Amino acid sequence: MAKKMMYSFTEKKNSVNGIISTIMGGISLVFLLAMIYASYYMRGDAGIYAGAFGLCGLIFALAGFIVGIRSFSEKNIKYKYPKIGSVLSGTVFVIWLALYLIGV
C-alpha cells in the first residue's frame, strides 16, 4: 500500500531569535576588529579601550551563542539565521576566549 502524500501549507518564517543571534555575533566581530585596530593604532598601549572592547565583545558573543542555540527549538521556522548566528557567535567566542587565556 502506498503512503499518502501529506502537504503542509504553513509558511515558515525567519526566526527572530536567530536574527538577533546573527546581529550579536556581528557586533562581537566588530568589537574584535575595533580592539585589534585600537591596539595597532596606539602601538600596543590601548589599555582601557582594549579591555572595554574585549569585555563587551565576549558578552555579546556568549549571549548570541545562547540565543542562537535556543532558537533551534522554535516551530515552523527557517534555520538559516539560527545556524549563521550560532556558528558566528561560537567562533568569535572561541577567539575571545583564546585571547583571554593567552593573556594578550
Backbone atoms as SQL, in Angstrom:
CREATE TABLE atoms (id INTEGER PRIMARY KEY, chain TEXT, resi INTEGER, resn TEXT, atom TEXT, x REAL, y REAL, z REAL);
INSERT INTO atoms VALUES
  (1, 'A', 1, 'MET', 'N', 0.846, -1.172, 0.000),
  (2, 'A', 1, 'MET', 'CA', 0.000, 0.000, 0.000),
  (3, 'A', 1, 'MET', 'C', 0.895, 1.241, 0.000),
  (4, 'A', 2, 'ALA', 'N', 0.577, 2.181, -0.833),
  (5, 'A', 2, 'ALA', 'CA', 1.377, 3.398, -0.968),
  (6, 'A', 2, 'ALA', 'C', 1.078, 4.362, 0.175),
  (7, 'A', 3, 'LYS', 'N', 2.097, 5.152, 0.504),
  (8, 'A', 3, 'LYS', 'CA', 1.912, 6.147, 1.558),
  (9, 'A', 3, 'LYS', 'C', 1.112, 7.327, 1.020),
  (10, 'A', 4, 'LYS', 'N', 0.316, 7.903, 1.869),
  (11, 'A', 4, 'LYS', 'CA', -0.448, 9.081, 1.479),
  (12, 'A', 4, 'LYS', 'C', 0.482, 10.298, 1.494),
  (13, 'A', 5, 'MET', 'N', 0.316, 11.153, 0.522),
  (14, 'A', 5, 'MET', 'CA', 1.092, 12.396, 0.479),
  (15, 'A', 5, 'MET', 'C', 0.432, 13.400, 1.408),
  (16, 'A', 6, 'MET', 'N', 1.214, 13.960, 2.305),
  (17, 'A', 6, 'MET', 'CA', 0.682, 14.968, 3.216),
  (18, 'A', 6, 'MET', 'C', 1.342, 16.298, 2.884),
  (19, 'A', 7, 'TYR', 'N', 0.528, 17.274, 2.732),
  (20, 'A', 7, 'TYR', 'CA', 1.019, 18.598, 2.410),
  (21, 'A', 7, 'TYR', 'C', 0.808, 19.506, 3.612),
  (22, 'A', 8, 'SER', 'N', 1.765, 20.385, 3.797),
  (23, 'A', 8, 'SER', 'CA', 1.657, 21.366, 4.870),
  (24, 'A', 8, 'SER', 'C', 1.658, 22.748, 4.238),
  (25, 'A', 9, 'PHE', 'N', 0.642, 23.519, 4.534),
  (26, 'A', 9, 'PHE', 'CA', 0.522, 24.830, 3.934),
  (27, 'A', 9, 'PHE', 'C', 0.919, 25.945, 4.896),
  (28, 'A', 10, 'THR', 'N', 1.576, 25.608, 5.980),
  (29, 'A', 10, 'THR', 'CA', 2.055, 26.639, 6.887),
  (30, 'A', 10, 'THR', 'C', 3.322, 27.236, 6.309),
  (31, 'A', 11, 'GLU', 'N', 3.403, 28.509, 6.377),
  (32, 'A', 11, 'GLU', 'CA', 4.561, 29.205, 5.835),
  (33, 'A', 11, 'GLU', 'C', 5.612, 29.340, 6.925),
  (34, 'A', 12, 'LYS', 'N', 6.830, 28.921, 6.605),
  (35, 'A', 12, 'LYS', 'CA', 7.917, 29.038, 7.581),
  (36, 'A', 12, 'LYS', 'C', 8.430, 30.467, 7.585),
  (37, 'A', 13, 'LYS', 'N', 8.671, 30.975, 8.798),
  (38, 'A', 13, 'LYS', 'CA', 9.144, 32.343, 8.964),
  (39, 'A', 13, 'LYS', 'C', 10.596, 32.316, 9.410),
  (40, 'A', 14, 'ASN', 'N', 11.255, 33.435, 9.253),
  (41, 'A', 14, 'ASN', 'CA', 12.604, 33.576, 9.802),
  (42, 'A', 14, 'ASN', 'C', 12.492, 33.715, 11.316),
  (43, 'A', 15, 'SER', 'N', 13.385, 33.062, 12.014),
  (44, 'A', 15, 'SER', 'CA', 13.382, 33.101, 13.471),
  (45, 'A', 15, 'SER', 'C', 13.901, 34.451, 13.956),
  (46, 'A', 16, 'VAL', 'N', 13.130, 35.106, 14.799),
  (47, 'A', 16, 'VAL', 'CA', 13.548, 36.400, 15.340),
  (48, 'A', 16, 'VAL', 'C', 14.785, 36.216, 16.214),
  (49, 'A', 17, 'ASN', 'N', 14.795, 35.166, 17.030),
  (50, 'A', 17, 'ASN', 'CA', 15.957, 34.917, 17.880),
  (51, 'A', 17, 'ASN', 'C', 17.189, 34.562, 17.050),
  (52, 'A', 18, 'GLY', 'N', 16.988, 33.906, 15.911),
  (53, 'A', 18, 'GLY', 'CA', 18.109, 33.611, 15.030),
  (54, 'A', 18, 'GLY', 'C', 18.705, 34.878, 14.440),
  (55, 'A', 19, 'ILE', 'N', 17.840, 35.816, 14.064),
  (56, 'A', 19, 'ILE', 'CA', 18.315, 37.096, 13.541),
  (57, 'A', 19, 'ILE', 'C', 19.045, 37.872, 14.625),
  (58, 'A', 20, 'ILE', 'N', 18.516, 37.858, 15.842),
  (59, 'A', 20, 'ILE', 'CA', 19.177, 38.538, 16.958),
  (60, 'A', 20, 'ILE', 'C', 20.541, 37.907, 17.224),
  (61, 'A', 21, 'SER', 'N', 20.628, 36.593, 17.157),
  (62, 'A', 21, 'SER', 'CA', 21.892, 35.896, 17.360),
  (63, 'A', 21, 'SER', 'C', 22.919, 36.295, 16.298),
  (64, 'A', 22, 'THR', 'N', 22.477, 36.394, 15.052),
  (65, 'A', 22, 'THR', 'CA', 23.373, 36.796, 13.972),
  (66, 'A', 22, 'THR', 'C', 23.865, 38.227, 14.173),
  (67, 'A', 23, 'ILE', 'N', 22.980, 39.114, 14.587),
  (68, 'A', 23, 'ILE', 'CA', 23.365, 40.510, 14.827),
  (69, 'A', 23, 'ILE', 'C', 24.349, 40.594, 15.992),
  (70, 'A', 24, 'MET', 'N', 24.096, 39.837, 17.059),
  (71, 'A', 24, 'MET', 'CA', 25.008, 39.867, 18.215),
  (72, 'A', 24, 'MET', 'C', 26.384, 39.313, 17.845),
  (73, 'A', 25, 'GLY', 'N', 26.423, 38.277, 17.028),
  (74, 'A', 25, 'GLY', 'CA', 27.701, 37.754, 16.560),
  (75, 'A', 25, 'GLY', 'C', 28.435, 38.766, 15.708),
  (76, 'A', 26, 'GLY', 'N', 27.699, 39.494, 14.875),
  (77, 'A', 26, 'GLY', 'CA', 28.304, 40.545, 14.058),
  (78, 'A', 26, 'GLY', 'C', 28.842, 41.691, 14.900),
  (79, 'A', 27, 'ILE', 'N', 28.103, 42.074, 15.919),
  (80, 'A', 27, 'ILE', 'CA', 28.566, 43.138, 16.817),
  (81, 'A', 27, 'ILE', 'C', 29.830, 42.692, 17.545),
  (82, 'A', 28, 'SER', 'N', 29.864, 41.458, 17.985),
  (83, 'A', 28, 'SER', 'CA', 31.049, 40.948, 18.664),
  (84, 'A', 28, 'SER', 'C', 32.257, 40.928, 17.724),
  (85, 'A', 29, 'LEU', 'N', 32.025, 40.574, 16.472),
  (86, 'A', 29, 'LEU', 'CA', 33.104, 40.591, 15.484),
  (87, 'A', 29, 'LEU', 'C', 33.601, 42.013, 15.240),
  (88, 'A', 30, 'VAL', 'N', 32.685, 42.980, 15.211),
  (89, 'A', 30, 'VAL', 'CA', 33.073, 44.389, 15.056),
  (90, 'A', 30, 'VAL', 'C', 33.899, 44.839, 16.257),
  (91, 'A', 31, 'PHE', 'N', 33.510, 44.440, 17.477),
  (92, 'A', 31, 'PHE', 'CA', 34.299, 44.770, 18.668),
  (93, 'A', 31, 'PHE', 'C', 35.696, 44.161, 18.590),
  (94, 'A', 32, 'LEU', 'N', 35.804, 42.942, 18.082),
  (95, 'A', 32, 'LEU', 'CA', 37.107, 42.302, 17.933),
  (96, 'A', 32, 'LEU', 'C', 37.990, 43.082, 16.963),
  (97, 'A', 33, 'LEU', 'N', 37.421, 43.452, 15.827),
  (98, 'A', 33, 'LEU', 'CA', 38.193, 44.221, 14.843),
  (99, 'A', 33, 'LEU', 'C', 38.540, 45.609, 15.378),
  (100, 'A', 34, 'ALA', 'N', 37.628, 46.227, 16.138),
  (101, 'A', 34, 'ALA', 'CA', 37.910, 47.540, 16.728),
  (102, 'A', 34, 'ALA', 'C', 39.026, 47.444, 17.768),
  (103, 'A', 35, 'MET', 'N', 39.036, 46.362, 18.541),
  (104, 'A', 35, 'MET', 'CA', 40.096, 46.179, 19.522),
  (105, 'A', 35, 'MET', 'C', 41.445, 45.992, 18.836),
  (106, 'A', 36, 'ILE', 'N', 41.462, 45.200, 17.770),
  (107, 'A', 36, 'ILE', 'CA', 42.711, 44.989, 17.036),
  (108, 'A', 36, 'ILE', 'C', 43.199, 46.298, 16.439),
  (109, 'A', 37, 'TYR', 'N', 42.270, 47.074, 15.856),
  (110, 'A', 37, 'TYR', 'CA', 42.653, 48.354, 15.268),
  (111, 'A', 37, 'TYR', 'C', 43.142, 49.336, 16.330),
  (112, 'A', 38, 'ALA', 'N', 42.446, 49.419, 17.465),
  (113, 'A', 38, 'ALA', 'CA', 42.854, 50.344, 18.524),
  (114, 'A', 38, 'ALA', 'C', 44.214, 49.954, 19.079),
  (115, 'A', 39, 'SER', 'N', 44.466, 48.689, 19.239),
  (116, 'A', 39, 'SER', 'CA', 45.760, 48.243, 19.746),
  (117, 'A', 39, 'SER', 'C', 46.869, 48.530, 18.738),
  (118, 'A', 40, 'TYR', 'N', 46.586, 48.345, 17.465),
  (119, 'A', 40, 'TYR', 'CA', 47.589, 48.629, 16.433),
  (120, 'A', 40, 'TYR', 'C', 47.836, 50.129, 16.322),
  (121, 'A', 41, 'TYR', 'N', 46.763, 50.911, 16.336),
  (122, 'A', 41, 'TYR', 'CA', 46.884, 52.364, 16.182),
  (123, 'A', 41, 'TYR', 'C', 47.622, 52.990, 17.353),
  (124, 'A', 42, 'MET', 'N', 47.423, 52.484, 18.560),
  (125, 'A', 42, 'MET', 'CA', 48.076, 53.032, 19.752),
  (126, 'A', 42, 'MET', 'C', 49.377, 52.311, 20.073),
  (127, 'A', 43, 'ARG', 'N', 49.878, 51.522, 19.144),
  (128, 'A', 43, 'ARG', 'CA', 51.153, 50.803, 19.260),
  (129, 'A', 43, 'ARG', 'C', 51.226, 49.933, 20.514),
  (130, 'A', 44, 'GLY', 'N', 50.134, 49.206, 20.793),
  (131, 'A', 44, 'GLY', 'CA', 50.126, 48.266, 21.912),
  (132, 'A', 44, 'GLY', 'C', 49.745, 48.886, 23.246),
  (133, 'A', 45, 'ASP', 'N', 49.430, 50.172, 23.290),
  (134, 'A', 45, 'ASP', 'CA', 49.045, 50.849, 24.528),
  (135, 'A', 45, 'ASP', 'C', 47.555, 51.161, 24.569),
  (136, 'A', 46, 'ALA', 'N', 46.724, 50.255, 24.124),
  (137, 'A', 46, 'ALA', 'CA', 45.287, 50.523, 24.078),
  (138, 'A', 46, 'ALA', 'C', 44.678, 50.521, 25.478),
  (139, 'A', 47, 'GLY', 'N', 45.197, 49.708, 26.363),
  (140, 'A', 47, 'GLY', 'CA', 44.782, 49.700, 27.767),
  (141, 'A', 47, 'GLY', 'C', 43.298, 49.518, 27.985),
  (142, 'A', 48, 'ILE', 'N', 42.649, 50.570, 28.491),
  (143, 'A', 48, 'ILE', 'CA', 41.244, 50.506, 28.872),
  (144, 'A', 48, 'ILE', 'C', 40.339, 50.308, 27.666),
  (145, 'A', 49, 'TYR', 'N', 40.754, 50.826, 26.511),
  (146, 'A', 49, 'TYR', 'CA', 39.936, 50.664, 25.304),
  (147, 'A', 49, 'TYR', 'C', 39.877, 49.201, 24.883),
  (148, 'A', 50, 'ALA', 'N', 41.011, 48.541, 24.884),
  (149, 'A', 50, 'ALA', 'CA', 41.042, 47.130, 24.517),
  (150, 'A', 50, 'ALA', 'C', 40.261, 46.297, 25.536),
  (151, 'A', 51, 'GLY', 'N', 40.356, 46.635, 26.796),
  (152, 'A', 51, 'GLY', 'CA', 39.604, 45.917, 27.827),
  (153, 'A', 51, 'GLY', 'C', 38.108, 46.088, 27.672),
  (154, 'A', 52, 'ALA', 'N', 37.662, 47.303, 27.366),
  (155, 'A', 52, 'ALA', 'CA', 36.231, 47.551, 27.182),
  (156, 'A', 52, 'ALA', 'C', 35.704, 46.826, 25.943),
  (157, 'A', 53, 'PHE', 'N', 36.451, 46.933, 24.842),
  (158, 'A', 53, 'PHE', 'CA', 36.040, 46.221, 23.627),
  (159, 'A', 53, 'PHE', 'C', 36.018, 44.710, 23.876),
  (160, 'A', 54, 'GLY', 'N', 37.005, 44.217, 24.585),
  (161, 'A', 54, 'GLY', 'CA', 37.100, 42.787, 24.847),
  (162, 'A', 54, 'GLY', 'C', 35.972, 42.266, 25.709),
  (163, 'A', 55, 'LEU', 'N', 35.671, 42.967, 26.778),
  (164, 'A', 55, 'LEU', 'CA', 34.604, 42.522, 27.671),
  (165, 'A', 55, 'LEU', 'C', 33.244, 42.584, 26.977),
  (166, 'A', 56, 'CYS', 'N', 32.963, 43.672, 26.285),
  (167, 'A', 56, 'CYS', 'CA', 31.690, 43.785, 25.566),
  (168, 'A', 56, 'CYS', 'C', 31.593, 42.735, 24.457),
  (169, 'A', 57, 'GLY', 'N', 32.673, 42.515, 23.742),
  (170, 'A', 57, 'GLY', 'CA', 32.671, 41.519, 22.675),
  (171, 'A', 57, 'GLY', 'C', 32.452, 40.116, 23.199),
  (172, 'A', 58, 'LEU', 'N', 33.074, 39.779, 24.317),
  (173, 'A', 58, 'LEU', 'CA', 32.896, 38.457, 24.915),
  (174, 'A', 58, 'LEU', 'C', 31.454, 38.251, 25.367),
  (175, 'A', 59, 'ILE', 'N', 30.863, 39.259, 25.988),
  (176, 'A', 59, 'ILE', 'CA', 29.480, 39.158, 26.462),
  (177, 'A', 59, 'ILE', 'C', 28.520, 39.021, 25.282),
  (178, 'A', 60, 'PHE', 'N', 28.718, 39.822, 24.229),
  (179, 'A', 60, 'PHE', 'CA', 27.854, 39.727, 23.055),
  (180, 'A', 60, 'PHE', 'C', 27.978, 38.365, 22.378),
  (181, 'A', 61, 'ALA', 'N', 29.190, 37.834, 22.276),
  (182, 'A', 61, 'ALA', 'CA', 29.385, 36.537, 21.630),
  (183, 'A', 61, 'ALA', 'C', 28.718, 35.424, 22.433),
  (184, 'A', 62, 'LEU', 'N', 28.872, 35.442, 23.740),
  (185, 'A', 62, 'LEU', 'CA', 28.257, 34.411, 24.573),
  (186, 'A', 62, 'LEU', 'C', 26.732, 34.498, 24.520),
  (187, 'A', 63, 'ALA', 'N', 26.197, 35.705, 24.633),
  (188, 'A', 63, 'ALA', 'CA', 24.742, 35.877, 24.575),
  (189, 'A', 63, 'ALA', 'C', 24.201, 35.490, 23.198),
  (190, 'A', 64, 'GLY', 'N', 24.907, 35.850, 22.138),
  (191, 'A', 64, 'GLY', 'CA', 24.469, 35.480, 20.798),
  (192, 'A', 64, 'GLY', 'C', 24.474, 33.983, 20.588),
  (193, 'A', 65, 'PHE', 'N', 25.464, 33.301, 21.141),
  (194, 'A', 65, 'PHE', 'CA', 25.521, 31.844, 21.025),
  (195, 'A', 65, 'PHE', 'C', 24.360, 31.189, 21.769),
  (196, 'A', 66, 'ILE', 'N', 24.082, 31.659, 22.964),
  (197, 'A', 66, 'ILE', 'CA', 22.982, 31.092, 23.756),
  (198, 'A', 66, 'ILE', 'C', 21.643, 31.335, 23.071),
  (199, 'A', 67, 'VAL', 'N', 21.415, 32.549, 22.573),
  (200, 'A', 67, 'VAL', 'CA', 20.160, 32.861, 21.886),
  (201, 'A', 67, 'VAL', 'C', 20.042, 32.041, 20.602),
  (202, 'A', 68, 'GLY', 'N', 21.150, 31.860, 19.895),
  (203, 'A', 68, 'GLY', 'CA', 21.129, 31.071, 18.670),
  (204, 'A', 68, 'GLY', 'C', 20.792, 29.611, 18.920),
  (205, 'A', 69, 'ILE', 'N', 21.355, 29.043, 19.966),
  (206, 'A', 69, 'ILE', 'CA', 21.058, 27.645, 20.291),
  (207, 'A', 69, 'ILE', 'C', 19.601, 27.487, 20.717),
  (208, 'A', 70, 'ARG', 'N', 19.091, 28.427, 21.481),
  (209, 'A', 70, 'ARG', 'CA', 17.692, 28.347, 21.927),
  (210, 'A', 70, 'ARG', 'C', 16.708, 28.540, 20.772),
  (211, 'A', 71, 'SER', 'N', 17.126, 29.234, 19.713),
  (212, 'A', 71, 'SER', 'CA', 16.207, 29.479, 18.601),
  (213, 'A', 71, 'SER', 'C', 15.949, 28.226, 17.778),
  (214, 'A', 72, 'PHE', 'N', 16.770, 27.179, 17.931),
  (215, 'A', 72, 'PHE', 'CA', 16.520, 25.938, 17.205),
  (216, 'A', 72, 'PHE', 'C', 15.269, 25.218, 17.697),
  (217, 'A', 73, 'SER', 'N', 14.800, 25.532, 18.892),
  (218, 'A', 73, 'SER', 'CA', 13.638, 24.835, 19.440),
  (219, 'A', 73, 'SER', 'C', 12.313, 25.458, 19.000),
  (220, 'A', 74, 'GLU', 'N', 12.350, 26.553, 18.254),
  (221, 'A', 74, 'GLU', 'CA', 11.115, 27.175, 17.775),
  (222, 'A', 74, 'GLU', 'C', 10.494, 26.320, 16.666),
  (223, 'A', 75, 'LYS', 'N', 9.205, 26.438, 16.489),
  (224, 'A', 75, 'LYS', 'CA', 8.478, 25.651, 15.485),
  (225, 'A', 75, 'LYS', 'C', 8.229, 26.497, 14.231),
  (226, 'A', 76, 'ASN', 'N', 8.159, 25.829, 13.095),
  (227, 'A', 76, 'ASN', 'CA', 7.849, 26.435, 11.796),
  (228, 'A', 76, 'ASN', 'C', 8.733, 27.628, 11.464),
  (229, 'A', 77, 'ILE', 'N', 10.036, 27.429, 11.545),
  (230, 'A', 77, 'ILE', 'CA', 10.977, 28.495, 11.215),
  (231, 'A', 77, 'ILE', 'C', 11.960, 27.999, 10.167),
  (232, 'A', 78, 'LYS', 'N', 12.573, 28.956, 9.502),
  (233, 'A', 78, 'LYS', 'CA', 13.695, 28.646, 8.625),
  (234, 'A', 78, 'LYS', 'C', 14.945, 28.635, 9.502),
  (235, 'A', 79, 'TYR', 'N', 15.854, 27.720, 9.235),
  (236, 'A', 79, 'TYR', 'CA', 17.003, 27.541, 10.119),
  (237, 'A', 79, 'TYR', 'C', 18.261, 28.250, 9.626),
  (238, 'A', 80, 'LYS', 'N', 18.128, 29.142, 8.658),
  (239, 'A', 80, 'LYS', 'CA', 19.298, 29.827, 8.109),
  (240, 'A', 80, 'LYS', 'C', 19.937, 30.745, 9.155),
  (241, 'A', 81, 'TYR', 'N', 19.162, 31.634, 9.734),
  (242, 'A', 81, 'TYR', 'CA', 19.725, 32.590, 10.688),
  (243, 'A', 81, 'TYR', 'C', 20.171, 31.959, 12.014),
  (244, 'A', 82, 'PRO', 'N', 19.438, 30.981, 12.554),
  (245, 'A', 82, 'PRO', 'CA', 19.974, 30.330, 13.754),
  (246, 'A', 82, 'PRO', 'C', 21.321, 29.646, 13.515),
  (247, 'A', 83, 'LYS', 'N', 21.493, 29.039, 12.337),
  (248, 'A', 83, 'LYS', 'CA', 22.774, 28.399, 12.027),
  (249, 'A', 83, 'LYS', 'C', 23.878, 29.427, 11.897),
  (250, 'A', 84, 'ILE', 'N', 23.620, 30.490, 11.137),
  (251, 'A', 84, 'ILE', 'CA', 24.640, 31.528, 10.939),
  (252, 'A', 84, 'ILE', 'C', 24.993, 32.179, 12.267),
  (253, 'A', 85, 'GLY', 'N', 23.980, 32.538, 13.055),
  (254, 'A', 85, 'GLY', 'CA', 24.221, 33.209, 14.331),
  (255, 'A', 85, 'GLY', 'C', 24.964, 32.339, 15.323),
  (256, 'A', 86, 'SER', 'N', 24.604, 31.065, 15.408),
  (257, 'A', 86, 'SER', 'CA', 25.272, 30.168, 16.349),
  (258, 'A', 86, 'SER', 'C', 26.726, 29.932, 15.962),
  (259, 'A', 87, 'VAL', 'N', 26.973, 29.696, 14.684),
  (260, 'A', 87, 'VAL', 'CA', 28.350, 29.443, 14.244),
  (261, 'A', 87, 'VAL', 'C', 29.199, 30.702, 14.381),
  (262, 'A', 88, 'LEU', 'N', 28.660, 31.857, 13.959),
  (263, 'A', 88, 'LEU', 'CA', 29.413, 33.103, 14.056),
  (264, 'A', 88, 'LEU', 'C', 29.706, 33.460, 15.510),
  (265, 'A', 89, 'SER', 'N', 28.689, 33.422, 16.354),
  (266, 'A', 89, 'SER', 'CA', 28.890, 33.772, 17.762),
  (267, 'A', 89, 'SER', 'C', 29.809, 32.778, 18.457),
  (268, 'A', 90, 'GLY', 'N', 29.653, 31.494, 18.162),
  (269, 'A', 90, 'GLY', 'CA', 30.516, 30.483, 18.768),
  (270, 'A', 90, 'GLY', 'C', 31.971, 30.642, 18.345),
  (271, 'A', 91, 'THR', 'N', 32.202, 30.930, 17.079),
  (272, 'A', 91, 'THR', 'CA', 33.566, 31.120, 16.588),
  (273, 'A', 91, 'THR', 'C', 34.212, 32.344, 17.208),
  (274, 'A', 92, 'VAL', 'N', 33.475, 33.445, 17.235),
  (275, 'A', 92, 'VAL', 'CA', 34.028, 34.673, 17.825),
  (276, 'A', 92, 'VAL', 'C', 34.243, 34.493, 19.323),
  (277, 'A', 93, 'PHE', 'N', 33.352, 33.742, 19.991),
  (278, 'A', 93, 'PHE', 'CA', 33.538, 33.487, 21.421),
  (279, 'A', 93, 'PHE', 'C', 34.813, 32.690, 21.675),
  (280, 'A', 94, 'VAL', 'N', 35.082, 31.697, 20.836),
  (281, 'A', 94, 'VAL', 'CA', 36.311, 30.913, 20.984),
  (282, 'A', 94, 'VAL', 'C', 37.543, 31.800, 20.770),
  (283, 'A', 95, 'ILE', 'N', 37.467, 32.722, 19.810),
  (284, 'A', 95, 'ILE', 'CA', 38.586, 33.643, 19.582),
  (285, 'A', 95, 'ILE', 'C', 38.791, 34.541, 20.799),
  (286, 'A', 96, 'TRP', 'N', 37.697, 35.080, 21.345),
  (287, 'A', 96, 'TRP', 'CA', 37.806, 35.915, 22.546),
  (288, 'A', 96, 'TRP', 'C', 38.381, 35.122, 23.714),
  (289, 'A', 97, 'LEU', 'N', 37.906, 33.902, 23.892),
  (290, 'A', 97, 'LEU', 'CA', 38.380, 33.071, 24.980),
  (291, 'A', 97, 'LEU', 'C', 39.866, 32.768, 24.822),
  (292, 'A', 98, 'ALA', 'N', 40.302, 32.503, 23.589),
  (293, 'A', 98, 'ALA', 'CA', 41.718, 32.246, 23.338),
  (294, 'A', 98, 'ALA', 'C', 42.555, 33.480, 23.654),
  (295, 'A', 99, 'LEU', 'N', 42.056, 34.663, 23.303),
  (296, 'A', 99, 'LEU', 'CA', 42.789, 35.894, 23.620),
  (297, 'A', 99, 'LEU', 'C', 42.915, 36.094, 25.129),
  (298, 'A', 100, 'TYR', 'N', 41.838, 35.805, 25.867),
  (299, 'A', 100, 'TYR', 'CA', 41.913, 35.942, 27.319),
  (300, 'A', 100, 'TYR', 'C', 42.846, 34.930, 27.950),
  (301, 'A', 101, 'LEU', 'N', 42.803, 33.701, 27.461),
  (302, 'A', 101, 'LEU', 'CA', 43.660, 32.664, 28.050),
  (303, 'A', 101, 'LEU', 'C', 45.128, 32.861, 27.712),
  (304, 'A', 102, 'ILE', 'N', 45.400, 33.369, 26.516),
  (305, 'A', 102, 'ILE', 'CA', 46.792, 33.666, 26.151),
  (306, 'A', 102, 'ILE', 'C', 47.301, 34.862, 26.965),
  (307, 'A', 103, 'GLY', 'N', 46.406, 35.791, 27.242),
  (308, 'A', 103, 'GLY', 'CA', 46.792, 36.949, 28.038),
  (309, 'A', 103, 'GLY', 'C', 47.242, 38.129, 27.216),
  (310, 'A', 104, 'VAL', 'N', 46.736, 38.224, 26.006),
  (311, 'A', 104, 'VAL', 'CA', 47.115, 39.336, 25.135),
  (312, 'A', 104, 'VAL', 'C', 46.437, 40.588, 25.597);
